[in-house]
Amino acid sequence: MTQTEEQTIPTTVSYALRCWLVLAIFKALGLILQGVAGTYPQSAAREALGEAKVPEGIDPGTYVTLAGYMGLVFNVAFGLLFAGLILFFAYRVKQGKKQAFSANFTLQLFSGILIIDAVMGVSVAGALGVPTWLTLVIGWAHIVVIVAAATGIYFSSRQETRSYVEKNRVKED
């Protein structure tokens, strides 16, 4: 595009992009904090693993510790994956090209799924069996995810946003 063809991003698109940025950051943060919670000695997850049948020749304490840190690694990986996907689709919406329409729809769908996931995360946060401060931080991270996802859906479904993403839907680049 040349300078004269440069399209301006509507305010609703800008707000939706900000919501999705916050959503990506706090979803990753929530997952990482849940992984950290699994490394605490008094964690309910570790206690459950301690009661599980430990493979022959492995110290139960070591088994539980390794399982807690493995949970941390997986949570960090999934947190970064979710953040990356959200930011990738948000970038596609910001570009406003052919894929912007499907990227906008994908983000709306993904946000709806993450709202359900965050509601479950808030309810599970109290059952983790970790210090109160960590429980509160995990709970608040999930609450921010709920708010960011809901407002992202709201702004991405406004008429200005829909017009912006549909503008180049059928045009060739």
C-alpha positions as CSV (number, residue, x, y, z in Angstrom):
1,M,0.0,0.0,0.0
2,T,1.2,3.5,-0.7
3,Q,0.9,6.4,1.7
4,T,-2.4,7.5,0.1
5,E,-3.9,4.1,0.3
6,E,-3.0,3.6,3.9
7,Q,-6.1,2.7,5.9
8,T,-6.7,4.0,9.3
9,I,-7.6,1.6,12.0
10,P,-11.0,2.3,13.6
11,T,-11.2,2.9,17.3
12,T,-13.1,-0.3,18.0
13,V,-10.4,-2.3,16.3
14,S,-7.8,-0.6,18.3
15,Y,-9.7,-1.3,21.5
16,A,-10.1,-5.0,20.5
17,L,-6.4,-5.3,19.8
18,R,-5.6,-3.9,23.2
19,C,-8.0,-6.3,24.9
20,W,-6.4,-9.2,23.1
21,L,-2.9,-8.1,24.1
22,V,-4.1,-8.0,27.7
23,L,-5.7,-11.4,27.2
24,A,-2.5,-12.9,25.8
25,I,-0.4,-11.6,28.7
26,F,-2.7,-12.6,31.5
27,K,-3.6,-16.0,30.0
28,A,0.1,-16.8,29.9
29,L,0.7,-15.4,33.4
30,G,-2.2,-17.4,34.8
31,L,-0.9,-20.6,33.4
32,I,2.6,-19.9,34.5
33,L,1.4,-19.2,38.1
34,Q,-0.6,-22.4,38.1
35,G,2.6,-24.2,37.2
36,V,4.4,-22.5,40.0
37,A,1.6,-23.5,42.4
38,G,2.3,-27.1,41.4
39,T,5.9,-26.8,42.7
40,Y,4.9,-26.0,46.3
41,P,5.4,-28.8,48.7
42,Q,1.8,-28.4,50.2
43,S,0.2,-28.3,46.7
44,A,-3.0,-30.4,46.5
45,A,-1.7,-31.7,43.1
46,R,1.5,-32.9,44.6
47,E,-0.3,-34.5,47.5
48,A,-2.5,-36.4,45.0
49,L,0.6,-37.5,43.1
50,G,2.2,-38.6,46.3
51,E,-0.7,-41.0,46.9
52,A,-0.4,-42.3,43.3
53,K,1.4,-45.6,42.6
54,V,5.1,-44.6,42.1
55,P,7.1,-46.6,39.6
56,E,9.5,-49.2,41.2
57,G,12.9,-47.9,42.2
58,I,11.9,-44.2,42.3
59,D,11.8,-42.2,45.5
60,P,8.2,-40.9,46.0
61,G,9.4,-37.5,47.1
62,T,11.6,-37.2,44.0
63,Y,8.7,-38.4,41.8
64,V,6.3,-35.8,43.2
65,T,8.9,-33.0,42.9
66,L,9.6,-33.9,39.2
67,A,5.9,-34.1,38.5
68,G,5.5,-30.6,39.9
69,Y,8.2,-29.1,37.8
70,M,7.0,-31.0,34.7
71,G,3.6,-29.3,35.3
72,L,5.4,-26.0,35.4
73,V,7.2,-26.7,32.1
74,F,3.9,-27.7,30.4
75,N,2.1,-24.7,31.8
76,V,4.8,-22.3,30.6
77,A,4.7,-23.9,27.2
78,F,0.9,-23.7,26.9
79,G,0.9,-20.2,28.2
80,L,3.4,-19.1,25.5
81,L,1.5,-21.0,22.9
82,F,-1.8,-19.3,23.8
83,A,-0.2,-15.9,23.9
84,G,1.5,-16.5,20.5
85,L,-1.7,-17.6,18.9
86,I,-3.7,-14.7,20.2
87,L,-1.0,-12.2,19.2
88,F,-0.7,-13.8,15.7
89,F,-4.4,-13.5,15.0
90,A,-4.5,-10.0,16.4
91,Y,-1.7,-9.0,14.1
92,R,-3.7,-10.4,11.1
93,V,-6.7,-8.3,12.2
94,K,-4.5,-5.2,12.5
95,Q,-3.2,-5.7,9.0
96,G,-6.8,-5.6,7.7
97,K,-6.0,-7.8,4.7
98,K,-7.8,-10.8,3.3
99,Q,-7.3,-13.0,6.4
100,A,-8.5,-10.3,8.8
101,F,-12.1,-11.5,8.8
102,S,-11.3,-15.1,9.7
103,A,-8.7,-14.0,12.2
104,N,-11.3,-11.7,13.9
105,F,-13.8,-14.6,14.0
106,T,-11.1,-17.0,15.4
107,L,-10.2,-14.5,18.1
108,Q,-13.9,-14.2,19.1
109,L,-14.2,-17.9,19.3
110,F,-11.0,-18.4,21.1
111,S,-11.9,-15.6,23.6
112,G,-15.2,-17.4,24.3
113,I,-13.4,-20.6,25.1
114,L,-10.9,-18.8,27.3
115,I,-13.7,-17.2,29.3
116,I,-15.0,-20.7,30.1
117,D,-11.5,-21.8,30.9
118,A,-10.8,-18.7,33.2
119,V,-14.1,-19.3,35.1
120,M,-12.9,-22.8,35.8
121,G,-9.5,-21.4,36.7
122,V,-11.0,-19.0,39.3
123,S,-12.9,-21.9,40.9
124,V,-9.9,-24.1,41.0
125,A,-7.5,-21.4,42.4
126,G,-8.8,-21.9,45.9
127,A,-8.4,-25.6,45.8
128,L,-4.7,-25.6,44.9
129,G,-3.5,-25.7,48.5
130,V,-0.9,-23.0,48.1
131,P,-0.2,-19.7,50.0
132,T,-3.0,-17.2,50.0
133,W,-1.1,-14.6,48.0
134,L,-0.5,-17.0,45.1
135,T,-4.2,-18.1,45.2
136,L,-5.3,-14.5,45.0
137,V,-2.8,-13.7,42.1
138,I,-4.0,-16.7,40.1
139,G,-7.6,-15.8,40.7
140,W,-7.2,-12.2,39.7
141,A,-5.2,-13.2,36.6
142,H,-8.2,-15.3,35.5
143,I,-10.6,-12.5,36.3
144,V,-8.6,-10.2,34.1
145,V,-8.7,-12.8,31.3
146,I,-12.5,-13.0,31.6
147,V,-12.8,-9.2,31.4
148,A,-10.3,-8.8,28.5
149,A,-11.9,-11.7,26.5
150,A,-15.4,-10.3,27.0
151,T,-14.5,-6.8,26.0
152,G,-12.4,-8.1,23.1
153,I,-15.5,-9.9,21.8
154,Y,-17.6,-6.8,22.3
155,F,-15.3,-4.5,20.4
156,S,-14.5,-7.0,17.7
157,S,-18.2,-7.5,16.9
158,R,-19.0,-3.8,16.5
159,Q,-20.0,-2.5,13.1
160,E,-16.9,-0.5,12.6
161,T,-14.7,-3.5,13.3
162,R,-16.8,-5.8,11.0
163,S,-16.6,-3.2,8.2
164,Y,-12.8,-2.9,8.6
165,V,-12.2,-6.7,8.5
166,E,-14.7,-7.3,5.7
167,K,-13.3,-4.5,3.5
168,N,-10.6,-6.6,1.9
169,R,-12.2,-10.0,2.4
170,V,-12.7,-10.7,-1.3
171,K,-10.0,-8.5,-2.8
172,E,-6.7,-9.8,-4.0
173,D,-3.5,-8.4,-2.5
